[in-house]
Amino acid sequence: ILDDPDLKDIDPTVLKYCHAAAATCILEAGKQKADISAISTCLEDCKLDKERIEQFCTEYQKNKDALEILLGSIGRSPLHITDVSWRLEYQIKSNQLHKTYQPSYFVTLNVENGDSGSHPDVSFSCTMEQLQDLVGKLKDAAKSLERATQM
């Protein structure tokens, strides 16, 4: 949004607030399964003009099903990591057939949600430095949690 040439004259802070407001409106409408008339009424109360309300409602209607699926997949509680597996990958050549010799780690986190059980595993690839950084941050989080429970 900040790179859009049509919006270059608008204060970036105002753009961020507008983006957050629009996202909140869309999420709440999806969460409440609001119909177009309810959304229109709400936007009229916010003093938006008819043309913008119609455009917003048209776009919302086009993406409503996908939004409801996405909201349904979020669940009510955060995912819990139940297991971790990893393997060392060693890239010998790139797509351009140049020799690279770059080791990396492929990490898979097995996760579950308390609400609905299993979820697809979360997988990512990282360098040794990135993995060390992740491990350090996890250790810091564990220490903070330990200190908080001792109070």
N, CA, C and O of each residue as an XYZ file, in Angstrom:
604
protein
N       0.831     -1.184      0.000
C       0.000      0.000      0.000
C       0.874      1.244      0.000
O       0.589      2.201     -0.720
N       1.939      1.240      0.804
C       2.773      2.428      0.912
C       3.514      2.743     -0.377
O       3.928      3.885     -0.578
N       3.692      1.761     -1.257
C       4.403      1.972     -2.511
C       3.492      2.393     -3.656
O       3.979      2.689     -4.748
N       2.195      2.425     -3.434
C       1.248      2.775     -4.488
C       1.419      4.248     -4.852
O       1.311      5.104     -3.974
N       1.687      4.573     -6.139
C       1.906      5.971     -6.523
C       0.679      6.866     -6.318
O       0.823      8.073     -6.125
N      -0.516      6.291     -6.358
C      -1.723      7.090     -6.142
C      -1.857      7.551     -4.692
O      -2.580      8.505     -4.401
N      -1.160      6.872     -3.789
C      -1.292      7.178     -2.364
C      -0.056      7.873     -1.785
O       0.063      8.011     -0.568
N       0.855      8.308     -2.647
C       2.129      8.862     -2.166
C       1.965     10.166     -1.398
O       2.820     10.505     -0.579
N       0.881     10.910     -1.645
C       0.675     12.188     -0.968
C      -0.028     12.050      0.378
O      -0.211     13.041      1.085
N      -0.418     10.843      0.734
C      -1.127     10.619      1.995
C      -0.119     10.182      3.052
O       0.787      9.392      2.784
N      -0.297     10.710      4.250
C       0.578     10.382      5.379
C       0.565      8.865      5.620
O      -0.509      8.275      5.736
N       1.752      8.222      5.696
C       1.802      6.759      5.909
C       1.078      6.294      7.168
O       0.520      5.197      7.191
N       1.082      7.106      8.199
C       0.382      6.731      9.429
C      -1.121      6.656      9.189
O      -1.789      5.744      9.676
N      -1.648      7.616      8.439
C      -3.076      7.618      8.118
C      -3.420      6.391      7.276
O      -4.455      5.760      7.488
N      -2.544      6.052      6.316
C      -2.778      4.854      5.496
C      -2.824      3.602      6.349
O      -3.671      2.733      6.139
N      -1.917      3.505      7.310
C      -1.900      2.325      8.184
C      -3.175      2.238      9.018
O      -3.730      1.154      9.199
N      -3.640      3.387      9.525
C      -4.885      3.389     10.293
C      -6.068      2.982      9.416
O      -6.933      2.219      9.845
N      -6.098      3.492      8.196
C      -7.184      3.140      7.268
C      -7.164      1.656      6.924
O      -8.209      1.009      6.859
N      -5.967      1.124      6.704
C      -5.826     -0.297      6.397
C      -6.306     -1.136      7.574
O      -7.029     -2.116      7.391
N      -5.902     -0.751      8.782
C      -6.321     -1.494      9.977
C      -7.840     -1.421     10.157
O      -8.471     -2.413     10.522
N      -8.422     -0.250      9.903
C      -9.875     -0.095     10.047
C     -10.614     -0.954      9.028
O     -11.604     -1.605      9.362
N     -10.133     -0.956      7.782
C     -10.784     -1.763      6.745
C     -10.668     -3.251      7.072
O     -11.635     -3.999      6.931
N      -9.476     -3.680      7.511
C      -9.281     -5.093      7.861
C     -10.185     -5.489      9.024
O     -10.763     -6.576      9.019
N     -10.308     -4.621     10.012
C     -11.180     -4.905     11.153
C     -12.635     -5.010     10.713
O     -13.361     -5.901     11.154
N     -13.050     -4.107      9.851
C     -14.425     -4.136      9.337
C     -14.696     -5.443      8.590
O     -15.729     -6.078      8.798
N     -13.783     -5.835      7.737
C     -13.948     -7.057      6.950
C     -13.981     -8.285      7.858
O     -14.825     -9.164      7.686
N     -13.065     -8.343      8.820
C     -13.025     -9.496      9.727
C     -14.269     -9.586     10.596
O     -14.816    -10.672     10.792
N     -14.717     -8.450     11.116
C     -15.924     -8.468     11.942
C     -17.156     -8.854     11.131
O     -18.020     -9.588     11.612
N     -17.232     -8.356      9.902
C     -18.360     -8.726      9.045
C     -18.344    -10.230      8.771
O     -19.389    -10.880      8.787
N     -17.153    -10.778      8.521
C     -17.049    -12.212      8.289
C     -17.360    -13.018      9.524
O     -18.018    -14.056      9.452
N     -16.883    -12.536     10.667
C     -17.116    -13.244     11.927
C     -18.599    -13.256     12.293
O     -19.113    -14.252     12.802
N     -19.284    -12.131     12.027
C     -20.707    -12.021     12.355
C     -21.609    -12.574     11.259
O     -22.829    -12.620     11.414
N     -20.990    -13.004     10.124
C     -21.738    -13.463      8.952
C     -22.771    -12.409      8.541
O     -23.932    -12.713      8.268
N     -22.300    -11.156      8.508
C     -23.176    -10.026      8.193
C     -23.576    -10.055      6.722
O     -22.785    -10.432      5.857
N     -24.806     -9.654      6.456
C     -25.258     -9.555      5.067
C     -24.925     -8.158      4.533
O     -24.486     -7.282      5.279
N     -25.140     -7.971      3.244
C     -24.772     -6.721      2.585
C     -25.535     -5.534      3.166
O     -24.968     -4.448      3.291
N     -26.793     -5.711      3.521
C     -27.568     -4.586      4.065
C     -27.007     -4.125      5.412
O     -26.967     -2.926      5.688
N     -26.575     -5.070      6.248
C     -26.000     -4.701      7.543
C     -24.664     -3.975      7.355
O     -24.373     -3.002      8.051
N     -23.867     -4.455      6.418
C     -22.583     -3.809      6.146
C     -22.816     -2.406      5.587
O     -22.147     -1.457      5.994
N     -23.755     -2.275      4.663
C     -24.078     -0.969      4.075
C     -24.526      0.011      5.145
O     -24.088      1.162      5.152
N     -25.381     -0.423      6.037
C     -25.877      0.435      7.110
C     -24.723      0.906      7.997
O     -24.637      2.080      8.356
N     -23.855     -0.014      8.334
C     -22.703      0.325      9.180
C     -21.800      1.344      8.481
O     -21.355      2.307      9.104
N     -21.533      1.137      7.212
C     -20.666      2.051      6.468
C     -21.339      3.405      6.248
O     -20.661      4.432      6.210
N     -22.654      3.417      6.104
C     -23.377      4.694      6.001
C     -23.256      5.473      7.298
O     -23.100      6.694      7.284
N     -23.330      4.759      8.432
C     -23.160      5.414      9.730
C     -21.764      6.016      9.874
O     -21.574      6.969     10.629
N     -20.797      5.471      9.161
C     -19.418      5.980      9.180
C     -19.212      7.094      8.164
O     -18.094      7.571      7.969
N     -20.302      7.507      7.516
C     -20.298      8.623      6.567
C     -19.548      8.342      5.267
O     -18.990      9.263      4.671
N     -19.523      7.076      4.811
C     -18.946      6.776      3.500
C     -19.978      7.062      2.428
O     -21.179      6.905      2.651
N     -19.503      7.488      1.251
C     -20.444      7.786      0.175
C     -20.949      6.488     -0.464
O     -20.332      5.431     -0.337
N     -22.084      6.602     -1.152
C     -22.763      5.429     -1.723
C     -21.869      4.639     -2.678
O     -21.885      3.409     -2.667
N     -21.091      5.340     -3.503
C     -20.239      4.659     -4.489
C     -19.202      3.771     -3.815
O     -18.975      2.639     -4.243
N     -18.577      4.282     -2.763
C     -17.573      3.480     -2.044
C     -18.215      2.311     -1.308
O     -17.644      1.222     -1.239
N     -19.392      2.538     -0.766
C     -20.096      1.458     -0.071
C     -20.439      0.340     -1.054
O     -20.259     -0.837     -0.744
N     -20.924      0.701     -2.221
C     -21.260     -0.310     -3.230
C     -20.015     -1.076     -3.670
O     -20.055     -2.297     -3.820
N     -18.912     -0.359     -3.877
C     -17.665     -1.008     -4.283
C     -17.166     -1.951     -3.188
O     -16.742     -3.071     -3.475
N     -17.216     -1.498     -1.932
C     -16.797     -2.327     -0.808
C     -17.656     -3.584     -0.719
O     -17.134     -4.689     -0.568
N     -18.966     -3.415     -0.812
C     -19.884     -4.554     -0.700
C     -19.704     -5.541     -1.844
O     -19.798     -6.751     -1.636
N     -19.446     -5.043     -3.050
C     -19.213     -5.924     -4.196
C     -17.968     -6.776     -3.966
O     -17.991     -7.988     -4.177
N     -16.888     -6.138     -3.536
C     -15.645     -6.877     -3.281
C     -15.808     -7.842     -2.110
O     -15.297     -8.961     -2.143
N     -16.522     -7.400     -1.076
C     -16.756     -8.274      0.074
C     -17.536     -9.516     -0.346
O     -17.196    -10.633      0.041
N     -18.580     -9.312     -1.137
C     -19.413    -10.433     -1.587
C     -18.609    -11.428     -2.416
O     -18.808    -12.638     -2.304
N     -17.692    -10.915     -3.257
C     -16.854    -11.793     -4.090
C     -15.950    -12.675     -3.245
O     -15.675    -13.818     -3.610
N     -15.486    -12.147     -2.117
C     -14.499    -12.856     -1.296
C     -15.071    -13.420     -0.004
O     -14.320    -13.923      0.832
N     -16.374    -13.346      0.174
C     -17.016    -13.762      1.427
C     -16.768    -15.235      1.755
O     -16.435    -15.565      2.893
N     -16.924    -16.110      0.782
C     -16.743    -17.547      1.040
C     -15.318    -17.863      1.470
O     -15.098    -18.620      2.416
N     -14.350    -17.278      0.767
C     -12.944    -17.515      1.117
C     -12.633    -16.963      2.509
O     -11.880    -17.576      3.265
N     -13.209    -15.812      2.847
C     -13.003    -15.220      4.166
C     -13.564    -16.116      5.262
O     -12.916    -16.318      6.289
N     -14.754    -16.651      5.054
C     -15.363    -17.520      6.059
C     -14.565    -18.805      6.242
O     -14.447    -19.303      7.361
N     -14.023    -19.344      5.169
C     -13.176    -20.536      5.277
C     -11.918    -20.215      6.066
O     -11.511    -20.981      6.940
N     -11.300    -19.074      5.754
C     -10.090    -18.658      6.462
C     -10.368    -18.438      7.941
O      -9.603    -18.900      8.788
N     -11.444    -17.745      8.263
C     -11.786    -17.511      9.666
C     -12.096    -18.821     10.390
O     -11.756    -18.980     11.563
N     -12.733    -19.742      9.703
C     -13.035    -21.034     10.314
C     -11.795    -21.862     10.597
O     -11.797    -22.696     11.503
N     -10.736    -21.639      9.830
C      -9.514    -22.422     10.027
C      -8.645    -21.893     11.159
O      -7.727    -22.577     11.613
N      -8.931    -20.676     11.617
C      -8.086    -20.074     12.649
C      -8.296    -20.751     13.995
O      -7.322    -21.054     14.684
N      -9.521    -20.990     14.380
C      -9.792    -21.633     15.661
C      -9.757    -20.641     16.810
O      -9.542    -19.445     16.612
N      -9.968    -21.148     17.998
C     -10.053    -20.285     19.174
C      -8.787    -20.299     20.019
O      -8.576    -19.370     20.799
N      -7.967    -21.279     19.899
C      -6.759    -21.335     20.720
C      -5.541    -21.515     19.824
O      -5.651    -22.043     18.717
N      -4.386    -21.080     20.301
C      -3.182    -21.191     19.465
C      -2.761    -22.648     19.274
O      -3.127    -23.530     20.052
N      -1.998    -22.868     18.237
C      -1.491    -24.212     17.966
C      -0.441    -24.593     18.997
O       0.272    -23.737     19.520
N      -0.354    -25.882     19.281
C       0.648    -26.408     20.203
C       1.594    -27.308     19.420
O       1.159    -28.163     18.649
N       2.887    -27.106     19.624
C       3.883    -27.952     18.966
C       3.970    -29.242     19.756
O       4.233    -29.230     20.958
N       3.747    -30.357     19.072
C       3.793    -31.655     19.751
C       5.073    -32.424     19.444
O       5.474    -33.292     20.219
N       5.713    -32.116     18.328
C       6.944    -32.811     17.969
C       7.695    -31.976     16.934
O       7.102    -31.168     16.219
N       9.003    -32.183     16.866
C       9.840    -31.490     15.888
C      10.727    -32.537     15.225
O      11.298    -33.401     15.891
N      10.831    -32.444     13.909
C      11.790    -33.286     13.193
C      12.582    -32.389     12.261
O      12.099    -31.339     11.836
N      13.795    -32.805     11.947
C      14.624    -31.991     11.072
C      15.552    -32.893     10.274
O      15.791    -34.051     10.616
N      16.061    -32.316      9.203
C      17.074    -33.018      8.430
C      17.996    -31.981      7.809
O      17.591    -30.851      7.535
N      19.210    -32.375      7.596
C      20.205    -31.512      6.978
C      20.090    -31.665      5.469
O      20.140    -32.775      4.940
N      19.936    -30.541      4.786
C      19.891    -30.547      3.325
C      21.169    -29.888      2.824
O      21.672    -28.938      3.424
N      21.667    -30.392      1.748
C      22.898    -29.854      1.208
C      22.689    -29.585     -0.266
O      22.600    -30.518     -1.065
N      22.609    -28.310     -0.634
C      22.388    -27.933     -2.024
C      23.744    -27.882     -2.729
O      24.631    -27.118     -2.348
N      23.882    -28.700     -3.751
C      25.155    -28.778     -4.461
C      25.159    -27.855     -5.669
O      26.170    -27.214     -5.957
N      24.031    -27.781     -6.385
C      23.953    -26.930     -7.566
C      22.680    -26.099     -7.524
O      21.679    -26.508     -6.936
N      22.728    -24.939     -8.146
C      21.549    -24.094     -8.259
C      20.831    -24.403     -9.570
O      21.262    -25.267    -10.333
N      19.738    -23.694     -9.824
C      18.986    -23.892    -11.067
C      19.824    -23.566    -12.303
O      19.594    -24.109    -13.383
N      20.789    -22.681    -12.129
C      21.637    -22.296    -13.248
C      22.880    -23.195    -13.362
O      23.818    -22.873    -14.091
N      22.877    -24.304    -12.648
C      23.949    -25.302    -12.644
C      25.264    -24.775    -12.082
O      26.326    -25.324    -12.377
N      25.206    -23.720    -11.279
C      26.400    -23.246    -10.585
C      26.552    -24.044     -9.304
O      25.560    -24.354     -8.645
N      27.760    -24.373     -8.951
C      27.999    -25.092     -7.701
C      27.820    -24.113     -6.538
O      28.374    -23.014     -6.546
N      27.044    -24.527     -5.545
C      26.774    -23.626     -4.428
C      27.260    -24.182     -3.092
O      27.761    -23.416     -2.268
N      27.132    -25.471     -2.852
C      27.552    -26.100     -1.595
C      26.992    -25.363     -0.381
O      27.753    -24.920      0.479
N      25.673    -25.228     -0.306
C      25.039    -24.524      0.796
C      24.260    -25.496      1.675
O      23.248    -26.044      1.239
N      24.717    -25.716      2.903
C      23.929    -26.559      3.808
C      22.763    -25.753      4.393
O      22.883    -24.551      4.630
N      21.643    -26.431      4.621
C      20.504    -25.814      5.290
C      19.760    -26.903      6.051
O      19.974    -28.095      5.831
N      18.897    -26.476      6.935
C      18.104    -27.411      7.726
C      16.651    -27.322      7.292
O      16.116    -26.229      7.113
N      16.024    -28.460      7.126
C      14.599    -28.530      6.831
C      13.919    -28.993      8.120
O      14.118    -30.126      8.559
N      13.115    -28.110      8.724
C      12.500    -28.367     10.024
C      10.995    -28.550      9.836
O      10.355    -27.786      9.114
N      10.442    -29.561     10.486
C       9.003    -29.801     10.456
C       8.482    -29.801     11.891
O       8.950    -30.556     12.744
N       7.496    -28.926     12.132
C       6.855    -28.860     13.442
C       5.510    -29.562     13.350
O       4.662    -29.178     12.544
N       5.308    -30.584     14.166
C       4.009    -31.248     14.256
C       3.177    -30.447     15.248
O       3.579    -30.258     16.395
N       2.016    -29.979     14.801
C       1.199    -29.117     15.643
C      -0.203    -29.679     15.778
O      -0.675    -30.447     14.940
N      -0.855    -29.274     16.861
C      -2.264    -29.613     17.050
C      -2.938    -28.443     17.722
O      -2.292    -27.625     18.377
N      -4.243    -28.374     17.553
C      -5.051    -27.320     18.133
C      -5.971    -27.967     19.153
O      -6.565    -29.009     18.878
N      -6.095    -27.364     20.327
C      -6.947    -27.915     21.370
C      -8.403    -28.010     20.952
O      -9.138    -28.863     21.449
N      -8.833    -27.120     20.021
C     -10.235    -27.108     19.592
C     -10.570    -28.278     18.678
O     -11.576    -28.962     18.868
N      -9.711    -28.501     17.681
C     -10.107    -29.459     16.649
C      -9.070    -30.536     16.365
O      -9.173    -31.223     15.349
N      -8.088    -30.703     17.220
C      -7.123    -31.780     17.014
C      -6.006    -31.412     16.067
O      -5.412    -30.341     16.195
N      -5.710    -32.285     15.117
C      -4.545    -32.128     14.261
C      -4.705    -31.031     13.219
O      -5.812    -30.690     12.800
N      -3.569    -30.495     12.822
C      -3.459    -29.514     11.745
C      -2.322    -29.964     10.849
O      -1.516    -30.807     11.244
N      -2.248    -29.410      9.648
C      -1.102    -29.750      8.796
C       0.199    -29.310      9.466
O       0.248    -28.287     10.149
N       1.236    -30.094      9.259
C       2.531    -29.757      9.837
C       3.039    -28.442      9.273
O       2.718    -28.067      8.146
N       3.837    -27.746     10.077
C       4.465    -26.499      9.651
C       5.912    -26.826      9.304
O       6.663    -27.311     10.150
N       6.302    -26.560      8.062
C       7.654    -26.879      7.620
C       8.340    -25.632      7.095
O       7.703    -24.768      6.491
N       9.641    -25.544      7.328
C      10.413    -24.431      6.800
C      11.872    -24.858      6.659
O      12.321    -25.828      7.269
N      12.582    -24.115      5.849
C      13.998    -24.361      5.620
C      14.768    -23.154      6.131
O      14.322    -22.020      5.954
N      15.919    -23.376      6.763
C      16.692    -22.261      7.302
C      18.180    -22.611      7.324
O      18.570    -23.776      7.244
N      18.990    -21.571      7.434
C      20.434    -21.773      7.543
C      20.779    -22.106      8.983
O      19.924    -22.033      9.865
N      22.026    -22.470      9.220
C      22.447    -22.785     10.581
C      22.311    -21.558     11.483
O      21.904    -21.682     12.638
N      22.648    -20.373     10.963
C      22.552    -19.150     11.759
C      21.098    -18.858     12.131
O      20.810    -18.478     13.266
N      20.192    -19.033     11.184
C      18.776    -18.808     11.462
C      18.244    -19.808     12.484
O      17.451    -19.453     13.356
N      18.685    -21.058     12.372
C      18.261    -22.074     13.332
C      18.802    -21.764     14.723
O      18.085    -21.917     15.712
N      20.065    -21.328     14.811
C      20.642    -20.950     16.103
C      19.892    -19.767     16.701
O      19.668    -19.726     17.911
N      19.500    -18.806     15.869
C      18.734    -17.659     16.334
C      17.382    -18.108     16.879
O      16.943    -17.632     17.925
N      16.717    -19.030     16.166
C      15.432    -19.557     16.620
C      15.574    -20.273     17.961
O      14.765    -20.066     18.867
N      16.587    -21.103     18.087
C      16.812    -21.838     19.339
C      17.080    -20.857     20.480
O      16.569    -21.037     21.585
N      17.880    -19.818     20.215
C      18.156    -18.807     21.242
C      16.896    -18.097     21.688
O      16.706    -17.867     22.883
N      16.032    -17.745     20.750
C      14.776    -17.066     21.096
C      13.846    -17.987     21.879
O      13.148    -17.538     22.789
N      13.833    -19.273     21.528
C      13.007    -20.219     22.275
C      13.520    -20.383     23.705
O      12.728    -20.477     24.642
N      14.840    -20.416     23.872
C      15.423    -20.497     25.223
C      15.080    -19.257     26.031
O      14.750    -19.361     27.213
N      15.154    -18.072     25.402
C      14.788    -16.834     26.098
C      13.325    -16.865     26.523
O      12.988    -16.448     27.631
N      12.457    -17.359     25.643
C      11.031    -17.446     25.962
C      10.796    -18.409     27.130
O       9.986    -18.137     28.016
N      11.515    -19.538     27.118
C      11.360    -20.515     28.203
C      11.823    -19.918     29.527
O      11.183    -20.131     30.557
N      12.929    -19.172     29.514
C      13.424    -18.531     30.745
C      12.432    -17.493     31.244
O      12.184    -17.402     32.446
N      11.864    -16.710     30.337
C      10.881    -15.704     30.735
C       9.657    -16.357     31.349
O       9.127    -15.865     32.345
N       9.208    -17.445     30.775
C       8.055    -18.160     31.307
C       8.368    -18.744     32.679
O       7.534    -18.715     33.584
N       9.577    -19.272     32.822
C       9.992    -19.842     34.103
C      10.014    -18.767     35.186
O       9.549    -18.997     36.303
N      10.559    -17.586     34.854
C      10.605    -16.477     35.819
C       9.188    -16.015     36.182
O       8.907    -15.699     37.338
N       8.309    -15.979     35.187
C       6.946    -15.513     35.435
C       6.185    -16.472     36.345
O       5.362    -16.032     37.148
N       6.442    -17.762     36.233
C       5.727    -18.737     37.060
C       6.281    -18.799     38.478
O       5.609    -19.298     39.380
N       7.505    -18.296     38.688
C       8.099    -18.311     40.025
C       7.652    -17.137     40.857
O       7.906    -17.122     42.062
N       6.995    -16.150     40.272
C       6.558    -14.957     41.016
C       5.369    -15.235     41.866
O       4.879    -14.339     42.553
